[in-house]
Amino acid sequence: MRQIVLDTETTGLEVSQGHRIIEIGCVEIINRKLTGNHFHQYTNPEREIDQGAVEVHGISQDFLADKPTFIDIADTFMAFIEGAELIIHNAPFDVGFINYELSLLDKKYPRIEEVCTVIDTLVMARHKHPGQKNSLDALCKRYGVDNSQRDLHGALLDSEILADVYLLMTGGQTALSLGSAQDQDSIQSNELRVELLDPDRTRLKVLRANEKELAAHRARLEFIQQQSGRCLWSEPGYQWPDENPK
């Protein structure tokens, strides 16, 4: 699964007032691991930035004067996110601004929702932590994510922070890869050491699940699917125990 954690900074809060994007930051996750691949670009909005917005992100008109416009980076940006699952905190805000930018271009780009699926981590956090603060800073504190460098908002920094929060919030590990070649080497080394210490050791017999146990297993997964809305073990690609090669 390819996921893109995305954030934007803008000239103001309302698309309806003609506000524009001035920064886009994206980081890539594949199979729940940060790959180090990212997209980051400042853009010249060709309009003034609200003072309130400057106080939030610290990006000035002078800084953006020599930056490309959105039309200059649109192809590269769309190619980077195409087909991915977008992870965004308060997704309607960022998606609305991106779709507005695309609508201003002569080239007919599809809306973001037509080329990507979108996960809103704000909605996810509200379901998981009802009645609590669910801003990105609040989630960082709750999940122990270091956001000490976040004096001002920045699209790339915020997307990196959100990636860590998302992986922790959805119960996954953010760094350790359990299935890597190094891990396999370690397992094989441990097995070899046991055999050397006790060469006469009888190997344990593998007891495979019977049909009744497999049926109970499937029923439990269906229950998890109904209760949570998603069960990874029921998704395409998962092999049932009796389907594994022997």
C-alpha positions in Angstrom: 0.0 0.0 0.0 1.3 3.4 -1.0 0.2 6.3 1.2 1.1 10.0 1.0 0.9 12.2 4.1 0.1 15.7 2.9 -0.1 19.2 4.3 -0.4 22.7 2.8 0.1 26.3 3.9 -2.0 29.0 2.4 -2.4 32.8 2.1 -5.6 32.6 4.2 -8.4 30.4 5.5 -11.1 30.7 2.8 -10.9 29.4 -0.8 -14.1 31.4 -1.4 -12.1 34.6 -0.8 -9.5 33.6 -3.5 -6.8 32.5 -1.1 -4.1 30.3 -2.6 -1.6 27.6 -1.7 2.0 28.8 -0.9 3.5 25.5 0.3 2.9 21.8 -0.2 4.7 19.1 1.7 4.3 15.3 1.2 6.0 12.3 2.7 5.6 8.7 1.4 4.7 5.6 3.3 4.8 2.2 1.7 3.5 -0.8 3.7 3.5 1.3 6.8 7.1 2.3 6.5 8.4 5.8 5.8 10.5 5.6 2.7 12.3 8.9 2.8 10.8 9.9 -0.5 9.0 13.2 -0.4 7.6 16.1 -2.4 8.1 19.7 -1.1 7.5 23.0 -2.9 6.9 26.7 -2.1 4.7 28.5 -4.7 4.1 32.1 -5.5 0.4 32.8 -4.9 0.4 36.0 -7.0 -1.6 37.7 -4.3 -1.1 39.1 -0.8 -0.9 36.9 2.3 -3.1 37.6 5.2 -1.2 38.8 8.3 -2.9 36.2 10.4 -1.6 33.5 8.1 1.9 34.9 8.2 1.8 34.7 12.0 0.9 31.0 11.7 3.5 29.8 9.1 6.0 32.7 8.9 6.1 32.7 5.1 6.5 36.2 3.7 5.6 37.7 0.3 9.3 38.5 -0.3 10.3 34.9 0.3 7.8 33.7 -2.3 8.6 36.3 -4.9 11.0 34.1 -6.9 9.2 30.8 -6.4 7.3 29.0 -9.2 3.5 29.3 -9.5 1.2 26.4 -8.9 0.9 25.8 -12.7 4.7 25.2 -12.8 4.6 22.4 -10.3 1.1 20.9 -11.0 2.3 18.0 -13.2 5.1 16.9 -10.9 2.8 17.1 -7.8 -0.1 15.2 -9.5 2.3 12.5 -10.7 3.7 12.1 -7.1 0.3 11.6 -5.5 -1.6 9.7 -8.2 -3.1 6.5 -7.1 -2.0 6.9 -3.5 -4.0 7.0 -0.3 -3.7 10.5 1.0 -3.5 11.0 4.8 -4.4 14.6 5.8 -5.3 16.3 9.1 -8.6 18.2 8.4 -8.7 17.0 4.9 -11.5 19.2 3.5 -9.3 22.2 4.0 -6.3 21.0 2.0 -8.3 19.1 -0.6 -10.5 22.1 -1.1 -7.4 24.4 -1.7 -5.7 21.9 -4.1 -8.9 21.4 -6.1 -9.3 25.2 -6.3 -5.7 25.5 -7.6 -6.3 22.8 -10.2 -9.6 24.5 -11.3 -7.7 27.7 -12.2 -5.4 25.9 -14.7 -6.0 25.7 -18.4 -5.2 22.0 -18.4 -8.1 19.9 -17.2 -6.9 18.1 -14.2 -9.2 15.7 -12.3 -10.2 16.5 -8.7 -8.0 15.0 -6.1 -10.8 12.6 -5.0 -10.8 11.1 -8.5 -7.2 10.1 -8.5 -6.6 9.3 -4.8 -8.5 8.0 -1.7 -8.4 10.3 1.3 -8.1 9.6 5.0 -8.9 12.5 7.4 -6.9 11.9 10.6 -8.9 14.6 12.3 -12.1 12.6 11.9 -10.2 9.4 12.8 -8.9 11.1 16.0 -12.3 12.4 17.0 -13.7 8.9 16.8 -10.8 7.4 18.7 -10.6 10.2 21.3 -14.1 11.7 21.6 -14.4 14.9 23.7 -10.7 15.5 23.7 -8.5 18.0 21.8 -7.4 16.5 18.5 -5.2 19.1 17.0 -1.9 17.9 15.6 -0.1 19.3 18.6 -2.5 17.6 21.0 -2.0 14.3 19.2 1.8 14.7 19.3 1.5 15.0 23.1 -0.9 12.1 23.4 1.3 9.7 21.3 4.7 11.0 22.4 5.8 12.4 19.1 8.5 15.1 19.2 7.2 18.4 17.8 9.7 20.6 19.6 10.8 22.1 16.2 7.2 23.2 15.4 7.4 26.8 16.5 5.7 27.7 13.2 3.6 25.6 10.9 5.4 24.2 7.8 3.9 21.9 5.3 6.8 19.4 5.1 7.5 19.4 8.8 3.8 19.0 9.6 3.5 16.1 7.2 6.5 14.3 8.7 5.0 14.8 12.2 1.6 13.6 11.0 3.1 10.5 9.5 4.5 9.5 12.9 1.2 10.3 14.6 -0.8 8.3 12.0 1.3 5.2 12.3 1.1 5.3 16.1 -2.6 6.1 16.1 -3.3 3.1 13.9 -1.3 0.8 16.0 1.8 0.2 13.9 5.5 0.6 14.4 7.2 3.6 12.8 10.7 2.3 12.4 11.4 -1.3 13.3 11.0 -3.6 10.3 10.2 -7.1 11.5 10.7 -9.2 8.3 13.9 -7.5 7.1 16.8 -9.5 5.8 18.7 -8.6 9.0 15.9 -9.9 11.2 15.8 -13.2 9.2 19.6 -13.5 9.6 19.2 -13.1 13.3 16.5 -15.8 13.4 18.6 -18.2 11.4 21.6 -17.5 13.7 19.5 -18.3 16.8 18.3 -21.5 15.3 21.8 -22.6 14.4 23.1 -21.8 17.9 20.3 -24.0 19.5 21.2 -26.9 17.2 24.9 -26.6 18.1 24.2 -26.5 21.8 21.9 -29.5 21.6 22.5 -31.5 18.4 20.1 -34.3 19.7 17.2 -31.9 20.3 14.0 -33.2 18.7 12.3 -30.7 16.5 8.8 -29.7 17.7 5.9 -31.1 15.8 3.8 -28.5 13.9 0.1 -28.9 14.7 -2.0 -27.3 12.0 -5.5 -25.9 12.6 -8.4 -28.2 11.7 -11.4 -27.2 9.7 -13.5 -26.4 12.9 -10.7 -24.1 14.2 -10.3 -22.4 10.8 -14.0 -21.7 10.7 -13.9 -20.2 14.2 -10.9 -18.1 13.1 -12.9 -16.8 10.1 -15.9 -16.0 12.2 -13.8 -14.0 14.6 -12.3 -12.0 11.8 -15.8 -11.3 10.4 -16.8 -10.0 13.9 -13.7 -7.7 14.0 -14.6 -6.4 10.5 -18.2 -5.6 11.6 -17.1 -4.0 14.9 -14.2 -1.9 13.6 -14.9 -1.4 9.9 -11.6 -2.9 8.9 -9.8 -6.2 9.5 -6.3 -6.5 7.9 -6.4 -10.3 8.0 -9.6 -10.3 5.9 -8.2 -8.2 3.2 -7.0 -9.5 -0.2 -3.5 -11.0 -0.1 -3.9 -12.6 3.3 -3.4 -16.3 3.2 -5.5 -18.5 5.5 -3.4 -21.1 7.5 -4.7 -24.0 5.4 -3.7 -22.2 2.2 0.0 -21.8 3.2 2.5 -23.9 1.4 3.5 -27.0 3.4 
